Amino acid sequence: MADEKKSCLKGVGLTKVFGFGRQKTVAVDHVDFDFCEGEIVSIVGESGSGKTTLAKMLLGLISVTEGEIYFQGEKRDISSQRKKKEYWKNIQAIFQDPYSSYNIFSKIDAVLLDCIAMRGGRNLSNEKKVELMTEACSFVNLKFEELTNKYPFELSGGQMQRLMIARIFLLKPKILLADEPTSMIDACSRATILDMLLKLRNETGMTLIFITHDIGLAYYVSDSVYIMEHGKLIESGSAEEVLLHPKEAYTKRLINDVPKIHEEWDLSTVTYS
């Protein structure tokens, strides 16, 4: 009998409210989910659906208004900076804008050395540290000797995204949240980045969570898909179940809005503000 998949990240009644009174905005509205170890998940929705707010809650970057998050079966505790750092060893993120993901005053060496230190390698020899950094850069088709002493802004957008993956290679978290990781780079680089993320997942067994509006990406890479609208998770299941046999009108509209080369584009559902 196959082993039952273990839960790695679970949300129960997860809610985030910004503001008060008339200014109150419910960005995430009582969502429930359960992501398993080694699973590839896509959370799909349009801009303003609440998916990025949900991602920031999962990362511990913003507080939870209501509900609970469970990590590896235990209620998450990030009540102190030490506990938060321990949590971040196991959950990391790649964001949409590579240019805002780095400290402009930190050289590439410092970025990678911080990852080695975070995994307990602070006291390794310089030779060993260089070996680890070289290996991580090689994994993403970059040459460390060409990057050393440079700043991230000296790289292209695609190279910076690959450097983000090199960080993840060094950190080896249990969960990686990828928030629109390919939306700001060209099509060729996009395919390369996706391939590297999937290769990294296959090598480490981590859970990979895509936050995206890209239905095609969700269908082709995901085990499970969650559809998010106005802060609520309105539909979920396997990629085939949700995207080939959608039940909700919103999901059907998202799928119909994807232009198809062999069909005339239907712009009747487009709204203008």
N, C-alpha and C positions, 0 to 999 in steps of 0.2 A: 504493500500500500504506500503510495507517495506521501511524503511528509507534507503536512498542512503548512501553508505559508504563514509566516509570523508577521504580526503587525509591527510596523516600525514608527508610524506617525498617524495619530488618530485625533480627530476633532469631534467634540460633542457640544452641540448648541453654540458653536463659536460665533460671536457677535462683536462688531466694532462700530461704535457710534462716535461721530465727531460733532462737536458743538452742543448747544443746549437750546431748549425751547423751540422757537420758530426757526432758529438757525440749525437745528439738529439734522444731521444726515446719517442714515444707517447705511454704512458702506458694505458691511458684511452682516447678513441677517440669519442667525441661527442655522449655521451649516453643520452638517455631519458628514464625515468621511473616514475612511480607514485605508491607508496605504500600506502595502506589504513589502517586506524585504526583497530587494532585487527587482521590483516592479518598475515599469516605465509608465508614468501617469501624465496625462495632459489635462490641464484645467483651461477650458476654452470659453472665451467671451469677448464681446466688443469692448472698446475703451469705455471706462466708467462702470463696468460690470462688477467691480470689486475684487478682481482676481489678483491684482498687484498688492492691494491692501491685505488680502488673505496671505499672500506670500510673505509680507513683512511681519505679520503676526506669527507665522510659523517660524520665521528666523529669530524672533524675539526682538525685532527692531522697533516695534510699536506694541503698546500694551493691549491686552484683551479686555473688552468691556464686560463681556459675559461669556460663560462657557468654559470648557477645559480642553487643554491639549495634552495628549499622552505620547510619550516617547519611549519606544520599546516596552510598552505595557505598563509603564509607570507614569504617574502624573508629573508633568514637566515642572521643574523647579529652577527658575532663573532669578531667584530673589536677591542674589548677591553677584558682584562682578566676577568673583571666582567661579561660581556655578554657571554663570553665563558663558565664560570663556571655555569651560569644560563642555558645555552644550555645543558651542561653536566648533569644537574639534570634530563633532559628528554631523553637523549640518552646515553646508556652505552654499554660496550662490554665485551665479554668473548673471550680470544684469545686461539690459538692453544697450546702454550707452557705455562703451568701453572707455571713453574719454573721462567720464565722471567716476570711474571705478578705482582710480589710482590717486594717491597723494602725489601731487606734481613735484614735490620736493624730494621724493624718495626715488633713488636709482633702482634699476631692475634687480641688481644684486640684493639690495635691502628687501625688496618685495619677496624674493624667493627665500632669503635667509630667515625672514620672519616665519615663513611656513615651516621650515626645518626646525626652528626653535619651538614652534607651537606643538610639533610632534615629538618633542623631547630630545632634539638633536643639538641643543645649544652648545654642548661641550665636545662635539665631534671635532676632529682635526680639520684644518682648512682644506686639506686635500680631499677628505671625504665629503665635505660640504660642496666643493666644486664638482666632485663626481656626481653627487645627487642632483645638483642644478643642471649639469650637462645632460644627464639622463632625462630629466623632466622636459628640458627644451627640445631634446631630440625626439621625444614622444610626440610633440606637436610640430615637428619639422622646422624647428628653429635651431640656430647654432649659438650656444651660450657664449662662445668666444667673440661673436659678433655683437652680442648684446651687453656684455659686461661694461660697466661704467656709463651706460646710456640711461636716459630717462624714458619712461613709457611713452611720453608724447612725441618722441622721436620716431616711433613706429607707426605703421599704418593701422587703420581700424581692425583689419583682419589679423594682423600680427598681435595687436593688443588682446583680441579675443582669444587667440591661441595661447598667449602668455597667461591669461586667466585660467585656461585649462591646465597649463603647466603647474600653476599653483595648486589646483585640485589634485593633480597627479602626486604632488608632494604631500598634501594634507590627507588624502585618502579618506574623506568623510563617508559616513554611512548613507547620507542623503545629500543630493545635489539639487538645488532649485535653480532652474534656468529660465529667467524671466525675459522672454523675447530675445534670446541670445543671438539671433541671426538677422534681425529686422533692419539693422543699420549697415549691413555689409552686402557686397555684390553677390550675385547668384553662385558664382564659382566658389567664392570663399564660404558661402553659406553651406554648400554641400560638404566642404572640407570640415567645417566646424562640427556639423551634425555627425559626420563619420567619426571624428575624434571623440565626441561625447559618448557615442554608442560603444566605441572600442574601449574607452575608459570604464564604462559601466560593465561591459563583459569581462574585463580583467579584474575588477575590484568587487563586483557583485553589489554595488551600491544601488539605492533607490534613486531614480531619476525622475524629477517632476518638472515638466514643461509648463510654463505660464504663457499662453499664446492666444492669438486670434486666428492662427493659421490652421484651418480645418485639414488641409492636406498633410501638414506635418503631424497633426494629431492622429490621423488615420494610419499613416505609414509607419510610425515609430512606436505607438502606444499599445500597452496591454489594456489599460483602462482609460476611459475618457469621462470627464466631469464637465457639464455645460453650466455656465454661470450667467445669470441675468439679474440685474438690479440687486446684487448682493446675495442672491439665493442660488443654491445648487439645484437646478430644476430637473436635471436628467443625468444619469450615470450608468455605466456598465462597460462591457468590453467595447473596443474600438469599432468592431464590426456591428455589434448590436446597436450602438448609439448612432453611428454615422451612416450605416446602410439601412437601418430600420428605425429612424427617429420617431418618437412619439409626440414630442412637444412642437408646437407651431414655431417657436423661436429657433429651435434646433434646425427645423426644416428650412427656415429662412436663411440661417447662416450657411447651410449647405448650398441652397439655390443661389446665394449671392457670390459664390465662387465662379469666376468666369471660366468658360470651357472653350478651348480653341475651335472645336468642331461644331459649336453651336453659336447662334446669334446671341449677343449679350442682351440680357433682359434688365433694363435700368428702371423698371417700373417701381421697384421696391426702394429705390434710392430716395432719401429725404434730404432736403436742403435747408440749412438754418440761416 
